[in-house]
Amino acid sequence: MSNEYRIEPAGIAFRVIDPWGEQLVDLFPTEEAAKQDIERCKKEDAMYETAKQLVHIAIETHMQKFGVDRETARHWVCSAIDVVD
């Protein structure tokens, strides 16, 4: 399995296939439009991975600071995420 997005023709349109082999919802009228969507997806993937890393760091820090287990620290960090503006 590839770890990259790819473009496949779909009649007169183009479809984007994600790295897990799933077709994304939209069809695109041009290959260029499909490429732009891939760039958007890659940016969203990077934002998600960064957010996961930040949450992981917050949980680890909370565990160390308060001497609690991962489940407890995760509960408090996730509770705080829901109320942060």
C-alpha positions as CSV (number, residue, x, y, z in Angstrom):
1,M,0.0,0.0,0.0
2,S,1.2,3.5,-0.9
3,N,1.5,6.1,1.8
4,E,0.7,8.9,-0.7
5,Y,-2.5,10.3,-2.1
6,R,-3.1,9.6,-5.8
7,I,-5.3,10.7,-8.6
8,E,-7.3,8.4,-10.8
9,P,-9.5,9.2,-13.8
10,A,-13.2,8.8,-13.4
11,G,-14.8,9.3,-16.8
12,I,-14.3,12.9,-17.6
13,A,-13.5,13.8,-14.0
14,F,-10.8,12.8,-11.5
15,R,-11.0,11.2,-8.1
16,V,-8.5,11.4,-5.2
17,I,-7.6,8.2,-3.4
18,D,-6.2,8.6,0.1
19,P,-3.1,6.7,1.4
20,W,-5.4,4.0,2.8
21,G,-7.1,3.2,-0.5
22,E,-10.3,5.0,0.1
23,Q,-11.8,7.3,-2.5
24,L,-12.5,10.8,-1.1
25,V,-16.0,12.1,-1.5
26,D,-15.6,14.6,-4.3
27,L,-14.9,14.2,-8.0
28,F,-12.9,17.0,-9.6
29,P,-13.4,18.4,-13.1
30,T,-9.7,18.8,-13.7
31,E,-6.5,17.0,-12.6
32,E,-5.2,20.4,-11.3
33,A,-8.3,20.7,-9.0
34,A,-7.6,17.1,-7.7
35,K,-4.0,18.1,-7.0
36,Q,-5.1,21.1,-5.1
37,D,-7.4,18.9,-3.0
38,I,-4.5,16.6,-2.3
39,E,-2.5,19.6,-1.0
40,R,-5.4,20.5,1.3
41,C,-5.6,16.9,2.6
42,K,-1.9,16.8,3.3
43,K,-2.1,20.1,5.2
44,E,-5.0,18.7,7.3
45,D,-3.1,15.5,7.9
46,A,-0.1,17.5,9.2
47,M,-2.4,19.6,11.4
48,Y,-3.9,16.5,12.8
49,E,-0.6,14.8,13.5
50,T,0.7,18.0,15.2
51,A,-2.4,18.2,17.4
52,K,-2.0,14.6,18.4
53,Q,1.6,15.3,19.4
54,L,0.6,18.3,21.4
55,V,-2.1,16.3,23.3
56,H,0.3,13.5,23.9
57,I,2.8,16.0,25.4
58,A,0.1,17.6,27.5
59,I,-1.0,14.2,28.9
60,E,2.6,13.2,29.6
61,T,3.2,16.5,31.4
62,H,0.0,16.2,33.4
63,M,1.0,12.7,34.5
64,Q,4.4,13.9,35.7
65,K,3.2,17.0,37.4
66,F,0.4,15.4,39.3
67,G,1.7,11.8,39.6
68,V,-1.4,10.3,38.0
69,D,-1.8,7.5,35.5
70,R,-2.3,8.1,31.8
71,E,-6.1,7.5,31.9
72,T,-6.6,10.1,34.6
73,A,-4.3,12.7,32.9
74,R,-6.1,12.1,29.5
75,H,-9.4,12.6,31.2
76,W,-8.4,16.0,32.5
77,V,-6.6,17.2,29.4
78,C,-9.5,16.1,27.2
79,S,-12.0,17.8,29.6
80,A,-10.0,21.0,29.3
81,I,-9.9,20.8,25.5
82,D,-13.7,21.0,25.4
83,V,-13.7,24.3,27.2
84,V,-10.7,26.1,25.8
85,D,-11.6,29.0,23.5
